[in-house]
Amino acid sequence: MRAIVLRFSSLGDVVLTEPLVRALSDRGYTVDFVTHDAYVPLVRACFPVARAVTVERAADLPAADLLVDLQNS
């Protein structure tokens, strides 16, 4: 199973998504994270994700079973 999580801003809000990403990962999801380019290195280093990409690269991600839009935009 694959999930895509969307959260573009702000840094504190991106950091607060880590428990959700960890819970998805613990439940067997392969998680991809779409965020602002400045936060990609943080997400790659600290989150259990397969990929962390910018919005511009999101179209390159494989199809997902679950989309979690935490940006709500």
N, C-alpha and C positions, 0 to 999 in steps of 0.2 A: 504494500500500500504506500502511496506517495501523497504528501501534503505540501501545499505551498502556503506560506505565511507572508502576508503583506503588512509592512509597517515602515513608512518612509521617514517619519520625523516624530518627535525630536529625540535626541540622544537618550534622555531619561526614559522616554516611552519605549524606545527600542530595547533598552536594557530590561525593562519590566516584562517584556514578552518571553524572557528566557525560561521561566517555569512552565509556560504553555508549550514551548518548543521541546523542552525536556520531557514533559508528559506525553506528547505525541510520539516522540522517539521511543520512550519506554513502552509504549503500546504497540510498537512495531512499525510505525510510519517512518519512511525515509522523508526527511524534511528539507525543503528548499525554502530559502528566505529571500524576499525581495525588499530592498531598502535603499536609502540614499547612498550615493557613492562614498561619502565620508565614513559611513558606518560599516561598510562591507568588511574591512579588516577585523574589526571588533567581533562581528557576528561569526566570521570564520574561525577566529581564535577561541572564542568563549562559549559558543553554542554548539549543541550536537546536531549539526546540519550537514547535508551532503553538498549543498551549494549555497553560497550567498552571492547574490547578483544585484545589479542596479535595475531600475525600471526599464532602461533601454535594452537590457539583455534578457528580460523576463520572457520574451517570446521564444528564446532558445531553450527554455526549460521543457523537460518532458511533460506529458499530460499528467494531471494529478487526480486522485480520487476525492480529495478534500481541499477546498480553498478557504483559508481563514483570513478575512479582510479586517485587519485591526486598524486600518487607516480610515475606513468608512467614508471613502470619497469616490 
